[in-house]
Amino acid sequence: MSDPIAIQTLKAHDIKATLPRILILKYVVGNETHPTAEDVFNKIHEEESSISLATIYNTLETFVKKGILQKINSFCDKVHYDSNMDLHFHLICQKCKKVYDIKRYDSIKFQIKKELFKKYDIDKMQVCFQGCCTDCKKLNSKKDQS
């Protein structure tokens, strides 16, 4: 994401385009690893050391409230952030703690009964699977073979 696109995105969501916000937005949108606030801080702090961890947390929360990012509440006591606002699911690896996207078409067997939507007013849905990612699965099978 370029600076002009980041500025345009912020303005479109009624957020003042400050240097910290531009840097944070560019990092999270350009990063498919679903970073935590600490990940964002560590990367941004390399480029702009005056940005505090509190600024990172506050900015990420603002982006979530304004619909630019979504929170992924993982099973490992850390919140991850995702800029992909399309409907998709996540796998959280219990070994390496990384968060992976699972495209909706990959999870076709996962169906929700229409009655649920009649019974409740559902605004958002988040599905997180726990398991073992491909890389960790390969490592485990190599250990088992030796």
N, C-alpha and C positions, 0 to 999 in steps of 0.2 A: 504494500500500500504506500503510495507516495504522500508527501506532505499535503499537496492540494486536495487529494481525495480524502485524507484524514480530516482536514479542516472542513471540507464540504459535509462529511458524515456527521461531524460534531454539530455543525450549524443546523443540519437537517433535523437533529434531535434536540435542538434548543440548548446546546451545551457550548459555553464559551471555549474557544480554541486556544488553550494555553500550551506552552511547551511540554509540561508534564503529561497533559492529556493526549497530545499528539503522539508523543513517544510511546506511551502506554498502549494507545489504540493500535498504532502500527505494529508493535511487538505482538500483541495478543492476536490480532487479525492475521498476521503473517506467520503464525505459529500453530501447527496442528497437534502439538503435544498436550494441549489443554493445561496450560501453566497454572500454578498456584500463585498467590500474591507474592510469596517469597521468591519464586522463580522470576516473576516480573521485576521485582525489586533488584535482584542480583544482576539481571541483564541491563536494566535501565540505569542502575547506579554506576556501571562501567562507563556509560556515555555521559551521564549527567549526575554527578555526585551530590548535588544539592537537593535531590528529590528524596524525601523520607519514606519510610515504610508506611507511615500513617497516610501519606498522600496517595500511595499506591492503593491501599485498602479503600480509601474514600472514593477514589476515582473509579475503581472497579465496581464498587457498589452503585455509583452514579450510572455507569454504563449498563449495569443490570437493570436498574429502575427505569432507564430510558429505552430499554429493549435492544441495545447494541450487542450485549453479551448475555449469556445464560450461565448460571451457576450449576456446577455438577457437585453435588454433595456425595463424596466418595465414602467408602467404608473404612478408610484409613485416617480418619479425623482431619483431613485436609479438604478444603474447598478448591476445586479447579474451575477454570473459566473457559468458555467455549464461544467462539464467534460465529459458529455455524448455527443459525437460527432455524434451519429447516428441520422437519420432524425426522429424528433419527435416535438411535439408542446408543448406549455405551457399554463397553466391557472394561471393568477395572481389574487389572491383573493382581492377584493376591501375592504374587512373588515379587515383581519389580515395582508395583504400585502405579504403573503407567495407565493412562486412560485412552481407550481406543474407540473410534467411531464404528458403529455397526449401522450400515445403511438400512433403511426401512425395507427395501426389497430383499435384503439378506435375511430378514426375520419375518418372512411371510406367514409362518406358522403361529406367530403371536397375534391373536385376535382379541378384540374387546367387544363384549356384547353391547348391542345398541341400547339395551335397557339401562345400562350404566349412565349413558348420556341423557336419558330421559329422567332418571332419578336425581341426578346431580347437575349443577352448572359447573362444568369443567373448563377452566381457562388454559391450563398448561398441563402437560404430561411429561414425566421424565422416567425413563426406564434404564436402570443400571444393572447389568449382569456382573456377577463376580466369577472369576475363573482364572485360567492360566493363558497368557498370550502365546502366540506362535513361537516367539523367540525363547521364552522360558520353557515352553513345552519341548522344544528341540534340545535345550540344555539338559532338561530332566531325562530325556530319552538317551542322550549321550552318557550321562552319569549311570543310568541303569544298565547300559551295555558294557560299561567298563568294570 
